[in-house]
């Protein structure tokens, strides 16, 4: 269920086969030793306990952050429970991409490139990532847009197309390094980077 942002108390009722996990708005009842108020609960669910990989002398809570969410671990001695906290950020981003970017509503190239980068690093829907970075390049190309497009194509096993993008990037750098505020050293370093990537992309083709 959806939980509003706020301050909550996390409690558990351990059992041999199931632990009950409770999230409540009442964060002081155990300090003030007052009667528990069930109506202040916002969530209650059960989790199956498991054995831990090592011994925990003290009760321990650990948070393992995943790309969009977080896994919550509770350890004590040789027992652990785990449950997932869904942040909802991926759903929000997906909706924004669909409504504001894929629709063509936004004119900001940085937003398209950033969204493409999000899809690439999440290794999800690379076709959409490619569409987004292409739009970023059309609306206002930057050197890193070409690098991102090259990376996306490489992951899609489109090495020849990635090489073409690398050559386009070198041309873009040569033509716009002054506009970018780059000195000769920075320009040459970036060109060397793309030349190396071209050679690396060619290696699988030679086998």
LONU-457716 format. One line per 3 residues: number of its first residue (from 1); their letters; for each residue x, y, z of N, C-alpha, C, O, CB. Coordinates in Angstrom, 3 decimals. Glycine has a CB too. Layout:
N
NUM) a) X,Y,Z,X,Y,Z,X,Y,Z,X,Y,Z,X,Y,Z; ...
This chain:
207
1) xxx) 0.829,-1.186,0.000,0.000,0.000,0.000,0.872,1.247,0.000,2.058,1.173,0.319,-0.942,-0.001,1.204; 0.304,2.377,-0.350,1.045,3.628,-0.419,1.162,4.248,0.968,0.182,4.342,1.708,0.366,4.608,-1.392; 2.384,4.670,1.308,2.658,5.289,2.597,3.117,6.729,2.368,4.067,6.969,1.621,3.730,4.481,3.388
4) xxx) 2.452,7.676,3.001,2.850,9.068,2.868,4.184,9.316,3.568,4.527,8.636,4.535,1.767,9.992,3.439; 4.937,10.307,3.060,6.198,10.674,3.704,5.920,11.150,5.124,4.939,11.854,5.365,6.940,11.774,2.894; 6.772,10.772,6.052,6.565,11.170,7.434,7.469,10.404,8.374,8.410,9.741,7.938,5.122,10.970,7.829
7) xxx) 7.188,10.492,9.654,7.960,9.805,10.690,7.105,8.683,11.276,5.964,8.901,11.684,8.418,10.801,11.808; 7.676,7.484,11.311,6.923,6.319,11.775,7.783,5.471,12.711,9.010,5.572,12.724,6.436,5.472,10.576; 7.119,4.653,13.474,7.799,3.643,14.288,7.662,2.291,13.584,6.593,1.936,13.087,7.205,3.585,15.747
10) xxx) 8.763,1.554,13.554,8.779,0.221,12.954,8.822,-0.804,14.081,9.703,-0.752,14.940,9.998,0.043,11.980; 7.875,-1.730,14.077,7.813,-2.742,15.127,7.651,-4.123,14.492,7.209,-4.254,13.350,6.647,-2.447,16.113; 8.012,-5.129,15.248,7.815,-6.509,14.785,7.265,-7.350,15.931,7.513,-7.087,17.107,9.149,-7.118,14.249
13) xxx) 6.513,-8.365,15.541,6.077,-9.402,16.489,6.676,-10.710,15.977,6.101,-11.329,15.082,4.474,-9.485,16.609; 7.812,-11.148,16.518,8.474,-12.354,16.016,7.646,-13.607,16.263,6.990,-13.744,17.296,9.839,-12.509,16.664; 7.688,-14.509,15.306,7.041,-15.802,15.437,7.954,-16.874,14.877,8.901,-16.573,14.150,5.677,-15.815,14.722
16) xxx) 7.678,-18.107,15.208,8.537,-19.192,14.752,8.509,-19.343,13.239,9.543,-19.589,12.618,8.123,-20.492,15.404; 7.321,-19.194,12.641,7.182,-19.374,11.196,6.942,-18.065,10.444,7.251,-17.968,9.256,6.052,-20.324,10.914; 6.398,-17.072,11.119,6.124,-15.781,10.500,6.388,-14.655,11.493,6.106,-14.777,12.685,4.672,-15.719,9.990
19) xxx) 6.938,-13.555,10.975,7.067,-12.342,11.768,6.026,-11.350,11.264,5.815,-11.218,10.058,8.518,-11.747,11.681; 5.378,-10.653,12.192,4.473,-9.576,11.817,5.242,-8.254,11.890,5.845,-7.929,12.913,3.210,-9.549,12.745; 5.209,-7.509,10.799,5.885,-6.210,10.728,4.816,-5.125,10.765,3.818,-5.207,10.049,6.772,-6.088,9.431
22) xxx) 5.022,-4.118,11.593,4.039,-3.054,11.787,4.699,-1.691,11.606,5.789,-1.446,12.123,3.391,-3.158,13.184; 4.038,-0.819,10.877,4.459,0.566,10.734,3.345,1.432,11.325,2.192,1.334,10.905,4.750,0.937,9.222; 3.686,2.269,12.288,2.676,3.061,12.980,3.092,4.524,13.081,4.280,4.845,13.126,2.419,2.493,14.371
25) xxx) 2.094,5.403,13.116,2.348,6.827,13.291,2.699,7.165,14.741,3.262,8.225,15.017,1.135,7.632,12.848; 2.368,6.269,15.657,2.636,6.503,17.071,4.096,6.158,17.369,4.450,4.984,17.471,1.674,5.666,17.966; 4.926,7.165,17.505,6.364,6.946,17.713,6.790,7.090,19.165,7.984,7.044,19.461,7.154,7.907,16.871
28) xxx) 5.832,7.266,20.082,6.207,7.533,21.479,5.593,6.578,22.495,5.925,6.634,23.679,5.816,8.923,21.837; 4.694,5.696,22.037,3.981,4.878,23.029,4.916,4.007,23.855,4.674,3.800,25.044,2.961,4.000,22.338; 5.999,3.486,23.234,6.906,2.609,23.960,7.824,3.411,24.881,8.414,2.855,25.807,7.735,1.776,22.982
31) xxx) 7.945,4.726,24.627,8.742,5.580,25.521,7.884,6.026,26.704,8.315,5.984,27.857,9.302,6.820,24.754; 6.682,6.448,26.396,5.779,6.951,27.440,5.024,5.839,28.162,4.295,6.082,29.124,4.786,7.918,26.836; 5.219,4.596,27.669,4.568,3.421,28.269,3.042,3.588,28.346,2.404,3.226,29.334,5.134,3.168,29.676
34) xxx) 2.496,4.142,27.282,1.050,4.308,27.226,0.439,3.153,26.451,1.160,2.342,25.868,0.672,5.661,26.581; -0.860,3.076,26.441,-1.551,1.987,25.757,-1.392,2.118,24.241,-1.510,3.208,23.680,-3.043,1.971,26.141; -1.125,0.994,23.601,-0.939,0.997,22.142,-2.253,1.337,21.430,-3.325,0.880,21.825,-0.409,-0.379,21.659
37) xxx) -2.146,2.144,20.379,-3.320,2.584,19.634,-3.292,1.980,18.229,-2.636,2.529,17.344,-3.380,4.133,19.564; -3.991,0.862,18.005,-3.969,0.179,16.701,-4.439,1.053,15.543,-4.024,0.848,14.402,-4.827,-1.054,16.763; -5.307,2.031,15.832,-5.833,2.865,14.759,-4.761,3.757,14.123,-4.986,4.343,13.064,-6.960,3.721,15.287
40) xxx) -3.599,3.858,14.770,-2.516,4.664,14.219,-1.600,3.852,13.292,-0.647,4.389,12.726,-1.699,5.271,15.349; -1.893,2.572,13.144,-1.104,1.753,12.217,-1.361,2.190,10.777,-2.495,2.483,10.398,-1.440,0.252,12.390; -0.301,2.228,9.989,-0.454,2.529,8.558,-0.164,1.297,7.699,-0.528,1.253,6.524,0.480,3.685,8.150
43) xxx) 0.485,0.309,8.287,0.762,-0.927,7.548,1.032,-2.056,8.535,1.632,-1.851,9.591,1.970,-0.743,6.581; 0.576,-3.253,8.167,0.841,-4.471,8.954,0.896,-5.626,7.960,-0.038,-5.835,7.186,-0.273,-4.717,10.078; 1.999,-6.375,7.988,2.132,-7.507,7.080,3.035,-8.554,7.709,3.682,-8.297,8.724,2.689,-7.057,5.709
46) xxx) 3.078,-9.733,7.104,3.856,-10.836,7.654,4.988,-11.235,6.716,4.852,-11.192,5.493,2.955,-12.033,7.927; 6.091,-11.618,7.311,7.287,-12.002,6.557,7.823,-13.306,7.135,7.830,-13.499,8.351,8.378,-10.877,6.605; 8.268,-14.188,6.267,8.834,-15.459,6.707,10.291,-15.255,7.118,11.070,-14.719,6.330,8.723,-16.529,5.588
49) xxx) 10.683,-15.664,8.322,12.080,-15.502,8.757,13.009,-16.504,8.062,12.589,-17.574,7.622,12.183,-15.669,10.282; 14.276,-16.120,7.983,15.292,-16.973,7.363,16.522,-17.016,8.264,16.665,-16.210,9.183,15.669,-16.457,5.938; 17.404,-17.970,7.985,18.670,-18.034,8.698,19.633,-16.992,8.133,19.630,-16.721,6.932,19.282,-19.451,8.603
52) xxx) 20.451,-16.412,9.003,21.428,-15.421,8.572,22.732,-16.095,8.161,23.027,-17.200,8.618,21.685,-14.400,9.687; 23.522,-15.436,7.295,24.801,-16.012,6.898,25.847,-15.963,8.007,26.854,-16.668,7.940,25.322,-15.297,5.686; 25.615,-15.129,9.033,26.542,-15.046,10.165,25.754,-14.710,11.433,24.551,-14.456,11.380,27.655,-13.975,9.903
55) xxx) 26.445,-14.713,12.561,25.797,-14.446,13.842,25.783,-12.939,14.122,26.796,-12.262,13.945,26.518,-15.203,14.984; 24.636,-12.422,14.557,24.504,-11.012,14.923,24.292,-10.907,16.424,23.240,-11.287,16.938,23.333,-10.338,14.153; 25.283,-10.396,17.115,25.222,-10.265,18.567,24.120,-9.297,18.984,23.393,-9.546,19.945,26.570,-9.797,19.116
58) xxx) 24.001,-8.167,18.235,23.003,-7.147,18.543,21.962,-7.081,17.434,22.242,-7.400,16.278,23.669,-5.771,18.737; 20.782,-6.670,17.799,19.734,-6.459,16.800,20.208,-5.411,15.807,20.675,-4.343,16.201,18.395,-6.023,17.467; 20.090,-5.715,14.514,20.639,-4.852,13.464,19.609,-4.615,12.371,18.916,-5.538,11.943,21.911,-5.470,12.864
61) xxx) 19.517,-3.366,11.924,18.687,-3.016,10.772,19.614,-2.544,9.657,20.478,-1.696,9.879,17.626,-1.910,11.139; 19.437,-3.086,8.476,20.278,-2.732,7.328,19.381,-2.364,6.149,18.328,-2.969,5.945,21.239,-3.908,6.949; 19.808,-1.373,5.382,19.065,-0.931,4.204,19.944,-1.134,2.986,21.025,-0.552,2.892,18.620,0.561,4.332
64) xxx) 19.491,-1.953,2.057,20.208,-2.211,0.814,19.488,-1.467,-0.307,18.419,-1.885,-0.752,20.297,-3.749,0.512; 20.079,-0.366,-0.758,19.443,0.470,-1.780,19.618,-0.171,-3.146,20.738,-0.468,-3.563,20.033,1.901,-1.775; 18.508,-0.382,-3.841,18.508,-0.893,-5.197,18.287,0.280,-6.141,18.073,1.399,-5.676,17.419,-1.994,-5.390
67) xxx) 18.331,0.059,-7.474,18.198,1.217,-8.380,17.005,2.119,-8.110,17.126,3.337,-8.240,18.109,0.737,-9.776; 15.863,1.569,-7.741,14.688,2.406,-7.530,14.106,2.280,-6.129,13.390,3.170,-5.671,13.637,2.063,-8.538; 14.404,1.195,-5.456,13.744,0.900,-4.201,14.781,0.582,-3.116,15.949,0.949,-3.242,12.761,-0.270,-4.375
70) xxx) 14.357,-0.089,-2.074,15.282,-0.473,-1.015,14.792,-1.751,-0.354,13.594,-1.921,-0.125,15.431,0.659,0.029; 15.714,-2.644,-0.051,15.412,-3.853,0.706,15.795,-3.609,2.159,16.927,-3.231,2.458,16.166,-5.096,0.124; 14.845,-3.828,3.055,15.067,-3.623,4.487,15.328,-4.977,5.142,14.538,-5.910,4.998,13.844,-2.907,5.153
73) xxx) 16.451,-5.072,5.865,16.812,-6.310,6.552,16.808,-6.066,8.062,17.308,-5.046,8.535,18.208,-6.826,6.079; 16.247,-6.999,8.802,16.301,-6.991,10.254,16.988,-8.285,10.691,16.541,-9.382,10.356,14.864,-6.855,10.887; 18.099,-8.136,11.456,18.881,-9.294,11.889,18.920,-9.364,13.417,18.944,-8.349,14.112,20.318,-9.227,11.315
76) xxx) 18.926,-10.598,13.906,19.189,-10.809,15.333,19.615,-12.263,15.521,18.908,-13.196,15.141,17.921,-10.469,16.213; 20.808,-12.425,16.128,21.426,-13.737,16.285,21.530,-14.423,14.919,22.246,-13.934,14.045,20.613,-14.612,17.281; 20.835,-15.540,14.719,20.930,-16.267,13.448,19.655,-16.158,12.619,19.405,-16.979,11.736,21.243,-17.728,13.708
79) xxx) 18.852,-15.138,12.912,17.569,-14.984,12.222,17.498,-13.635,11.521,17.982,-12.629,12.038,16.399,-15.129,13.212; 16.889,-13.624,10.337,16.688,-12.380,9.615,15.319,-12.388,8.939,14.761,-13.439,8.624,17.807,-12.165,8.577; 14.793,-11.167,8.726,13.639,-11.003,7.847,13.985,-9.905,6.844,14.852,-9.068,7.091,12.330,-10.652,8.661
82) xxx) 13.298,-9.927,5.725,13.572,-8.955,4.663,12.249,-8.550,4.029,11.375,-9.386,3.801,14.552,-9.542,3.588; 12.113,-7.251,3.748,10.976,-6.779,2.968,11.421,-5.606,2.108,12.417,-4.948,2.411,9.793,-6.372,3.891; 10.688,-5.348,1.042,11.077,-4.330,0.065,10.243,-3.068,0.217,9.022,-3.121,0.367,10.940,-4.874,-1.354
85) xxx) 10.928,-1.936,0.175,10.276,-0.635,0.182,10.315,-0.084,-1.238,11.389,0.191,-1.773,10.962,0.346,1.192; 9.150,0.075,-1.841,9.055,0.589,-3.206,8.899,2.099,-3.153,7.901,2.605,-2.641,7.868,-0.061,-3.973; 9.887,2.827,-3.684,9.865,4.289,-3.622,8.882,4.909,-4.606,8.419,6.033,-4.409,11.243,4.833,-3.884
88) xxx) 8.564,4.164,-5.671,7.663,4.703,-6.682,8.344,5.626,-7.675,7.688,6.159,-8.570,6.551,5.433,-6.020; 9.666,5.826,-7.533,10.341,6.779,-8.414,10.354,6.314,-9.868,10.216,7.125,-10.784,11.762,7.006,-7.938; 10.519,5.018,-10.077,10.564,4.530,-11.461,9.240,4.782,-12.160,9.223,5.193,-13.320,10.904,3.032,-11.499
91) xxx) 8.136,4.544,-11.477,6.825,4.788,-12.076,6.644,6.261,-12.413,6.081,6.601,-13.454,5.711,4.324,-11.133; 7.126,7.142,-11.523,7.017,8.584,-11.762,7.839,8.993,-12.978,7.377,9.761,-13.822,7.473,9.374,-10.524; 9.063,8.473,-13.058,9.935,8.813,-14.186,9.367,8.283,-15.489,9.377,8.984,-16.501,11.344,8.258,-13.966
94) xxx) 8.870,7.047,-15.475,8.300,6.464,-16.685,7.120,7.304,-17.182,6.978,7.535,-18.383,7.852,5.012,-16.423; 6.285,7.753,-16.260,5.134,8.569,-16.634,5.579,9.903,-17.209,5.006,10.390,-18.183,4.221,8.794,-15.430; 6.613,10.498,-16.598,7.118,11.780,-17.093,7.699,11.635,-18.500,7.448,12.466,-19.373,8.184,12.339,-16.138
97) xxx) 8.473,10.576,-18.707,9.068,10.345,-20.029,7.976,10.213,-21.083,8.077,10.790,-22.166,9.957,9.078,-20.018; 6.954,9.468,-20.768,5.868,9.252,-21.720,5.089,10.535,-22.009,4.789,10.843,-23.163,4.924,8.187,-21.194; 4.766,11.278,-20.949,3.905,12.439,-21.103,4.632,13.681,-21.619,4.065,14.451,-22.394,3.260,12.752,-19.795
100) xxx) 5.893,13.881,-21.194,6.582,15.125,-21.526,7.688,14.984,-22.559,8.027,15.951,-23.240,7.152,15.708,-20.299; 8.255,13.782,-22.683,9.390,13.618,-23.596,9.018,12.874,-24.866,9.215,13.389,-25.967,10.510,12.889,-22.901; 8.483,11.672,-24.725,8.129,10.910,-25.926,7.009,11.588,-26.703,6.838,11.343,-27.897,7.714,9.488,-25.551
103) xxx) 6.254,12.436,-26.027,5.197,13.192,-26.695,5.760,14.392,-27.457,5.074,14.996,-28.281,4.161,13.662,-25.674; 7.034,14.731,-27.166,7.651,15.876,-27.822,7.322,17.200,-27.168,7.654,18.255,-27.708,7.237,15.919,-29.244; 6.671,17.166,-26.011,6.249,18.405,-25.348,7.433,19.257,-24.912,7.428,20.472,-25.109,5.384,18.083,-24.142
106) xxx) 8.456,18.626,-24.317,9.606,19.377,-23.819,10.548,19.738,-24.968,10.711,18.985,-25.928,10.358,18.565,-22.744; 11.163,20.917,-24.837,12.137,21.361,-25.833,13.554,21.391,-25.244,14.482,21.902,-25.870,11.754,22.753,-26.368; 13.707,20.845,-24.047,14.993,20.881,-23.354,15.808,19.628,-23.681,15.451,18.539,-23.232,14.784,21.004,-21.829
109) xxx) 16.889,19.754,-24.449,17.669,18.560,-24.826,18.277,17.843,-23.629,18.461,16.626,-23.660,18.773,18.948,-25.784; 18.593,18.596,-22.570,19.210,17.964,-21.398,18.265,16.971,-20.744,18.708,15.946,-20.227,19.633,19.024,-20.380; 16.974,17.257,-20.760,16.000,16.346,-20.168,15.924,15.043,-20.958,15.829,13.964,-20.372,14.618,17.008,-20.105
112) xxx) 15.966,15.140,-22.276,15.927,13.933,-23.114,17.179,13.089,-22.887,17.095,11.867,-22.765,15.801,14.311,-24.612; 18.338,13.741,-22.831,19.589,13.009,-22.639,19.648,12.367,-21.258,20.102,11.232,-21.115,20.785,13.940,-22.833; 19.189,13.093,-20.245,19.192,12.554,-18.886,18.263,11.345,-18.779,18.587,10.361,-18.114,18.771,13.637,-17.879
115) xxx) 17.110,11.429,-19.436,16.179,10.298,-19.426,16.784,9.095,-20.145,16.636,7.960,-19.693,14.842,10.691,-20.083; 17.466,9.344,-21.267,18.137,8.256,-21.995,19.196,7.613,-21.116,19.353,6.392,-21.113,18.776,8.779,-23.303; 19.923,8.440,-20.368,20.950,7.951,-19.454,20.325,7.083,-18.367,20.903,6.071,-17.970,21.720,9.126,-18.824
118) xxx) 19.154,7.473,-17.888,18.429,6.710,-16.866,18.081,5.320,-17.392,18.279,4.325,-16.695,17.144,7.457,-16.432; 17.568,5.248,-18.607,17.212,3.955,-19.194,18.463,3.113,-19.431,18.456,1.904,-19.203,16.443,4.154,-20.516; 19.527,3.751,-19.885,20.756,3.005,-20.177,21.341,2.379,-18.912,21.658,1.190,-18.897,21.794,3.926,-20.833
121) xxx) 21.484,3.172,-17.857,22.096,2.645,-16.639,21.177,1.658,-15.937,21.648,0.791,-15.201,22.456,3.783,-15.693; 19.873,1.778,-16.155,18.955,0.790,-15.620,18.829,-0.427,-16.507,18.132,-1.383,-16.166,17.612,1.399,-15.415; 19.508,-0.394,-17.655,19.480,-1.489,-18.634,18.040,-1.891,-18.961,17.692,-3.072,-18.950,20.263,-2.710,-18.102
124) xxx) 17.214,-0.886,-19.252,15.821,-1.146,-19.557,15.400,-0.368,-20.801,15.746,0.802,-20.957,14.932,-0.780,-18.362; 14.662,-1.016,-21.669,14.074,-0.400,-22.854,15.086,0.459,-23.605,14.955,1.681,-23.673,12.868,0.442,-22.464; 16.095,-0.199,-24.165,17.158,0.521,-24.859,16.665,1.205,-26.135,17.245,2.198,-26.571,18.287,-0.428,-25.193
127) xxx) 15.606,0.680,-26.727,15.044,1.345,-27.912,14.523,2.735,-27.538,14.717,3.701,-28.277,13.901,0.489,-28.534; 13.865,2.822,-26.391,13.392,4.123,-25.922,14.561,5.022,-25.577,14.534,6.220,-25.859,12.475,3.961,-24.707; 15.588,4.448,-24.967,16.791,5.224,-24.644,17.397,5.814,-25.913,17.833,6.965,-25.922,17.832,4.342,-23.914
130) xxx) 17.423,5.023,-26.981,17.978,5.485,-28.244,17.131,6.609,-28.836,17.664,7.592,-29.351,18.084,4.324,-29.234; 15.821,6.460,-28.761,14.921,7.509,-29.246,15.146,8.809,-28.482,15.174,9.886,-29.077,13.453,7.065,-29.115; 15.305,8.708,-27.173,15.478,9.889,-26.336,16.794,10.597,-26.619,16.829,11.824,-26.713,15.405,9.506,-24.872
133) xxx) 17.875,9.842,-26.756,19.169,10.484,-26.993,19.225,11.071,-28.405,19.878,12.091,-28.624,20.321,9.474,-26.785; 18.548,10.436,-29.362,18.475,11.005,-30.710,17.754,12.355,-30.686,18.150,13.298,-31.371,17.754,10.031,-31.671; 16.700,12.427,-29.893,15.957,13.676,-29.775,16.812,14.749,-29.112,16.775,15.913,-29.511,14.664,13.460,-28.979
136) xxx) 17.585,14.355,-28.098,18.484,15.301,-27.438,19.489,15.870,-28.432,19.769,17.069,-28.418,19.218,14.622,-26.269; 20.027,15.019,-29.289,21.007,15.459,-30.278,20.365,16.413,-31.287,20.983,17.399,-31.689,21.619,14.247,-31.004; 19.143,16.127,-31.689,18.448,16.998,-32.638,18.138,18.370,-32.034,18.217,19.391,-32.718,17.156,16.336,-33.105
139) xxx) 17.783,18.381,-30.742,17.365,19.627,-30.107,18.522,20.472,-29.597,18.360,21.673,-29.378,16.444,19.325,-28.977; 19.679,19.866,-29.405,20.828,20.626,-28.896,21.968,19.718,-28.530,22.149,19.405,-27.353,20.433,21.456,-27.691; 22.749,19.281,-29.504,23.784,18.268,-29.257,24.892,18.738,-28.322,25.302,19.898,-28.331,24.393,17.842,-30.560
142) xxx) 25.353,17.797,-27.522,26.522,17.981,-26.667,27.418,16.767,-26.870,26.956,15.718,-27.319,26.118,18.156,-25.149; 28.677,16.905,-26.546,29.618,15.812,-26.768,29.189,14.539,-26.051,29.286,13.447,-26.612,31.006,16.218,-26.310; 28.715,14.673,-24.810,28.376,13.472,-24.047,27.126,12.778,-24.571,26.903,11.601,-24.289,28.184,13.824,-22.592
145) xxx) 26.303,13.509,-25.341,25.148,12.867,-25.963,25.609,11.784,-26.934,25.029,10.699,-26.990,24.270,13.909,-26.693; 26.653,12.088,-27.695,27.165,11.109,-28.654,27.779,9.914,-27.920,27.630,8.767,-28.344,28.210,11.760,-29.588; 28.466,10.198,-26.825,29.050,9.095,-26.053,27.958,8.179,-25.521,28.086,6.955,-25.556,29.902,9.636,-24.890
148) xxx) 26.885,8.784,-25.029,25.780,7.988,-24.512,25.134,7.166,-25.620,24.821,5.992,-25.421,24.740,8.888,-23.849; 24.933,7.773,-26.781,24.333,7.033,-27.895,25.226,5.873,-28.313,24.742,4.786,-28.626,24.082,7.966,-29.093; 26.523,6.114,-28.315,27.472,5.056,-28.660,27.386,3.909,-27.653,27.413,2.740,-28.037,28.908,5.614,-28.715
151) xxx) 27.283,4.243,-26.371,27.182,3.217,-25.330,25.893,2.407,-25.478,25.893,1.186,-25.322,27.240,3.863,-23.935; 24.805,3.099,-25.780,23.521,2.412,-25.946,23.588,1.442,-27.122,23.155,0.295,-27.014,22.378,3.432,-26.158; 24.126,1.903,-28.231,24.235,1.050,-29.419,25.147,-0.148,-29.168,24.877,-1.251,-29.642,24.756,1.860,-30.607
154) xxx) 26.223,0.072,-28.425,27.124,-1.038,-28.104,26.393,-2.094,-27.285,26.550,-3.291,-27.526,28.364,-0.530,-27.337; 25.600,-1.654,-26.322,24.855,-2.600,-25.496,23.808,-3.340,-26.320,23.444,-4.472,-26.000,24.187,-1.876,-24.325; 23.332,-2.705,-27.368,22.344,-3.328,-28.256,23.014,-4.219,-29.313,22.353,-4.743,-30.210,21.499,-2.244,-28.945
157) xxx) 24.351,-4.380,-29.187,25.135,-5.181,-30.133,25.082,-4.605,-31.541,25.041,-5.340,-32.528,24.635,-6.620,-30.147; 25.082,-3.281,-31.615,25.107,-2.588,-32.900,26.434,-1.840,-33.011,26.487,-0.610,-33.010,23.889,-1.606,-33.046; 27.503,-2.631,-33.105,28.850,-2.072,-33.092,29.144,-1.139,-34.244,29.764,-0.093,-34.051,29.839,-3.166,-33.100
160) xxx) 28.709,-1.496,-35.436,28.993,-0.655,-36.598,28.324,0.703,-36.466,28.918,1.728,-36.800,28.531,-1.343,-37.882; 27.089,0.713,-35.979,26.395,1.984,-35.781,27.063,2.801,-34.677,27.133,4.027,-34.760,24.918,1.742,-35.440; 27.547,2.120,-33.652,28.250,2.813,-32.575,29.519,3.475,-33.094,29.855,4.587,-32.684,28.588,1.840,-31.441
163) xxx) 30.218,2.803,-33.986,31.433,3.371,-34.589,31.083,4.619,-35.394,31.805,5.614,-35.335,32.140,2.326,-35.495; 29.998,4.579,-36.136,29.564,5.746,-36.914,29.294,6.932,-35.994,29.641,8.069,-36.313,28.301,5.414,-37.736; 28.668,6.654,-34.846,28.388,7.723,-33.879,29.694,8.298,-33.336,29.808,9.509,-33.143,27.509,7.194,-32.715
166) xxx) 30.672,7.440,-33.091,31.963,7.910,-32.589,32.622,8.848,-33.588,33.188,9.871,-33.201,32.889,6.724,-32.290; 32.553,8.509,-34.865,33.115,9.390,-35.908,32.358,10.722,-35.949,32.962,11.780,-36.125,33.054,8.696,-37.302; 31.050,10.661,-35.786,30.241,11.884,-35.761,30.618,12.739,-34.560,30.663,13.966,-34.651,28.734,11.544,-35.724
169) xxx) 30.885,12.092,-33.445,31.285,12.818,-32.237,32.601,13.546,-32.449,32.753,14.695,-32.035,31.403,11.862,-31.049; 33.554,12.877,-33.093,34.851,13.510,-33.374,34.664,14.728,-34.270,35.284,15.769,-34.051,35.820,12.503,-34.039; 33.815,14.596,-35.269,33.531,15.726,-36.159,32.897,16.880,-35.372,33.248,18.044,-35.563,32.597,15.284,-37.317
172) xxx) 31.964,16.538,-34.493,31.288,17.554,-33.684,32.299,18.286,-32.794,32.247,19.510,-32.669,30.174,16.908,-32.818; 33.207,17.542,-32.183,34.211,18.148,-31.299,35.123,19.083,-32.085,35.426,20.184,-31.626,35.048,17.058,-30.597; 35.559,18.653,-33.259,36.433,19.482,-34.078,35.752,20.787,-34.499,36.396,21.831,-34.605,36.878,18.709,-35.310
175) xxx) 34.452,20.710,-34.733,33.726,21.887,-35.210,33.258,22.804,-34.089,33.047,23.997,-34.306,32.543,21.455,-36.018; 33.097,22.251,-32.890,32.452,23.037,-31.825,33.271,23.151,-30.547,32.752,23.629,-29.538,31.129,22.434,-31.494; 34.520,22.733,-30.554,35.313,22.792,-29.323,35.434,24.211,-28.791,35.447,24.424,-27.579,36.696,22.217,-29.563
178) xxx) 35.523,25.177,-29.690,35.609,26.577,-29.251,34.303,27.009,-28.589,34.311,27.704,-27.573,35.935,27.507,-30.447; 33.179,26.588,-29.177,31.875,26.919,-28.590,31.716,26.274,-27.215,31.065,26.826,-26.328,30.735,26.466,-29.522; 32.322,25.098,-27.055,32.233,24.375,-25.789,33.168,24.950,-24.726,33.079,24.611,-23.547,32.548,22.908,-26.008
181) xxx) 34.073,25.835,-25.176,35.034,26.420,-24.241,36.202,25.508,-23.937,36.854,25.650,-22.903,34.350,26.778,-22.966; 36.473,24.560,-24.844,37.546,23.608,-24.628,38.856,24.168,-25.161,38.877,24.846,-26.188,37.222,22.266,-25.296; 39.955,23.882,-24.454,41.274,24.196,-24.992,41.761,23.032,-25.844,41.085,22.008,-25.951,42.281,24.501,-23.853
184) xxx) 42.919,23.186,-26.442,43.424,22.166,-27.366,43.662,20.832,-26.665,43.449,19.772,-27.252,44.717,22.642,-28.017; 44.102,20.887,-25.411,44.377,19.648,-24.674,43.091,18.867,-24.415,43.051,17.648,-24.585,45.080,19.960,-23.342; 42.051,19.571,-24.007,40.769,18.916,-23.752,40.181,18.350,-25.037,39.627,17.251,-25.051,39.785,19.897,-23.111
187) xxx) 40.309,19.107,-26.101,39.802,18.656,-27.400,40.501,17.372,-27.826,39.854,16.411,-28.242,39.995,19.749,-28.469; 41.824,17.364,-27.720,42.579,16.188,-28.147,42.306,14.983,-27.261,42.253,13.850,-27.740,44.061,16.494,-28.150; 42.132,15.230,-25.973,41.834,14.138,-25.044,40.506,13.487,-25.385,40.386,12.262,-25.348,41.814,14.650,-23.600
190) xxx) 39.511,14.291,-25.715,38.200,13.750,-26.065,38.260,12.978,-27.374,37.652,11.916,-27.501,37.167,14.872,-26.164; 38.987,13.506,-28.340,39.128,12.810,-29.631,39.848,11.477,-29.436,39.491,10.475,-30.056,39.899,13.694,-30.652; 40.859,11.471,-28.578,41.597,10.229,-28.306,40.680,9.192,-27.661,40.779,7.997,-27.940,42.815,10.508,-27.389
193) xxx) 39.796,9.666,-26.804,38.840,8.763,-26.169,37.976,8.068,-27.217,37.794,6.851,-27.167,37.956,9.529,-25.174; 37.444,8.836,-28.162,36.578,8.244,-29.177,37.356,7.335,-30.120,36.838,6.305,-30.554,35.878,9.336,-29.971; 38.590,7.701,-30.440,39.407,6.831,-31.308,39.671,5.489,-30.629,39.655,4.442,-31.276,40.753,7.519,-31.663
196) xxx) 39.910,5.530,-29.336,40.124,4.279,-28.602,38.849,3.440,-28.588,38.900,2.221,-28.751,40.586,4.569,-27.160; 37.702,4.099,-28.392,36.441,3.368,-28.396,36.186,2.733,-29.766,35.656,1.625,-29.857,35.280,4.302,-28.015; 36.562,3.438,-30.814,36.395,2.882,-32.160,37.211,1.600,-32.305,36.719,0.601,-32.829,36.818,3.913,-33.236
199) xxx) 38.453,1.634,-31.840,39.305,0.451,-31.922,38.744,-0.688,-31.073,38.784,-1.847,-31.485,40.731,0.789,-31.475; 38.229,-0.364,-29.902,37.651,-1.394,-29.029,36.401,-2.009,-29.670,36.173,-3.214,-29.557,37.301,-0.796,-27.644; 35.602,-1.185,-30.335,34.385,-1.687,-30.981,34.703,-2.555,-32.190,33.915,-3.424,-32.564,33.495,-0.526,-31.402
202) xxx) 35.838,-2.321,-32.788,36.230,-3.088,-33.986,36.738,-4.486,-33.620,36.684,-5.400,-34.443,37.318,-2.329,-34.772; 37.230,-4.653,-32.390,37.857,-5.921,-32.003,36.949,-7.120,-32.175,37.382,-8.118,-32.751,38.307,-5.852,-30.582; 35.693,-7.074,-31.701,34.820,-8.241,-31.894,34.529,-8.543,-33.360,34.265,-9.689,-33.723,33.518,-8.027,-31.166
205) xxx) 34.579,-7.507,-34.203,34.293,-7.688,-35.631,35.433,-8.388,-36.340,35.232,-8.987,-37.397,34.022,-6.346,-36.295; 36.637,-8.320,-35.767,37.807,-8.925,-36.411,37.928,-10.412,-36.120,38.668,-11.131,-36.791,39.066,-8.221,-35.962; 37.178,-10.871,-35.092,37.288,-12.284,-34.704,36.570,-13.186,-35.693,36.560,-14.405,-35.522,36.721,-12.500,-33.300
